Amino acid sequence: MLGLIGAMVLVALACILTLWKLSALNNTPSWWSKLENNPRITQQSGIELENQITTALTRLRPVGEEDWAAAINQDQLNSWLAHRLHDTIRTMTSDTTIDQFGDIRITINHDELIAGAQFIHAHGSTIVWAVIDLGTDDQGRFIINTRRAYVGSTRVPTAYARKYLTSDNLGKASVDLGDGREVRIRGIRAGDQRLEFALRTQLRD
């Protein structure tokens, strides 16, 4: 599931990749600065989160307990993004675009999920970020709605993101366990500085 979250974040940010060359828009947003030097964002936390998710996903669930819930808090997400995302993406693709990313961060305020990335370029770096809603549709695919998008502290149009981030592009909201079962992500909700997931473990179709 972490790989899926990472891919979703990258897709949401890559949709406005063409804007990062506007180096004049290089003001660092305040939410990004607040995450600087957070002592709770550690490599060990990222590794522990991977282990916890693997254990939860692969657990054998008795009949009647197929539906379950999980939550990942903001510090856990940022630990994984800071220390594990780049290596995970490199195992999934040979695309060198990942090398243009510096730090990648997420913050959750009330029901808002804010995802941002630092793009490295010849003039330094630029923070590209967006306020997004995550969810799934009735076909079991991810959906992302971009509420607002920014380069630095400057708001930019979201039309391109909304056109690009379709459920067809984002793929299935499920994890194949490799033993005839899959875990379907039935819903995602942001709140209280964490992402909450409604899940179902079921036999693959």
Secondary structure, DSSP 8 states (H G I E B T S, - for coil): -HHHHHHHHHHHHHTTGGGTT-TT-----HHHHHTTT-TT--HHHHHHHHHHHHHHHH----TT--EEEEEEEHHHHHHHHHHTHHHHHHHH---GGGGGEEEEEEEEETTEEEEEEEEEETTEEEEEEEEEEEEE-TTSBEEEEEEEEEETTEEE--HHHHHH--HHHH-BSEEE-SSSEEEEEEEEEEETTEEEEEEEEEE--
